[in-house]
Amino acid sequence: MFATGIECSYPTLEGGRWRMDQMAACGHYRHWRTDLQLVRDLGLRYLRYGPPLHLIHRGPSQYDWAFLDEVAAEMQRLGIVPIMDLCHFGLPDWLQNFQNPEVPQALADYARAFAQRYPWVQFYTPVNEMYVCAKLSALEGLWNEQCRDERAFVTAVRHLAKANVLMMQAIAGERPDAVFVNSESGEFYQPCCPDPEIRRIAAFENERRFLPLDLLYARPVQDDTRAYLLQHGMPVEEYAWFMQQDVRRRAILGVDYYEWNEKLIDSTGHAQALGELFGWYAVAGQYYERYRRPMMHTETNRMDARDGPRWLWRQWHNVQLIRQAGVPVVGFTWYSLTDQVDWDIALREPLGNVNPVGLFDLNRDLRVVGLAYQHLVRLFGADLSEAPPIEAVLDEASKVAPQKMRRLHA
């Protein structure tokens, strides 16, 4: 699945006083018809698309589908296959933030209503980048609840993971053949030196990065990680509930990768951006070994537009290499279709900085990386036409995964 995406983040800031809505900042609400046509002009069919949750989900059992009805009809007319991204870094005002225990059930209700409204949609990302959302909202104090403590982080992880599980179950209840692309940020922490404390911090962060996916996929965590969860507010019975769920069978693991995803734990114990040290091949390989799910490269881009084509090809060669190693990778994504706004400062202020990361700029003019991606798709699309269908890949993964996971647990 060669794909792109519409940048759709909408976290709140300053205690919820205002919202950073990227669909508004990037002009999608005004240019959505053009944007959908641009997807097809590039020769793409698959589109990661995040309907604006904060505008649609108006209250308990209250939905405003007007905007999305038009978008969905145009997608069908153009033959676009959306991967619907139902919760992307933010919540409606009435749900406040990710510390609210009512969030999981409210999002499950929304997912069920969504699947009933659009029964033709098969691909879903119920909750985007759970780890990043919890970290920036509850540990680093940037978005939504803007907390900076371990208990708030664990609470956000619990609620995000539970929402994801319940949403997948709700959607599957309406459409049993739904496919879930669980997109997560591919992170890695490297200790700077052999100091035992620095190595301990790096080891902890390398376990923490997996927490939301461990809960989602019912993978038992290490004893010390479980103690961390219980110490910071996860009830024993809730952990047991996660371990009893099974939503993996129809799941594709999406691993996002940017130049800042690999980090160095420096001599003071703080994480610093390391750049591309090992690359998507190595980092995604760690996620595959842990979960043994079919994979998709679900996000990448480059802040330096001049280097965009080179970065694109580097990521694609990583995908080719890991496929040759036997890892079932079923998709690749340049994110996003257009340039984005204020991502160089993680959306923390409304400065209006245009980040030239898109296949098109905000005037909807094609960038060089857009031409490069169009060429890549033309070059390799036909070559991959004989790849097994998604259903066959999911079925095969379901046969081999349980045995592998038992070995890992042992």
Disulfide bonds with the S-S distance in Angstrom:
none
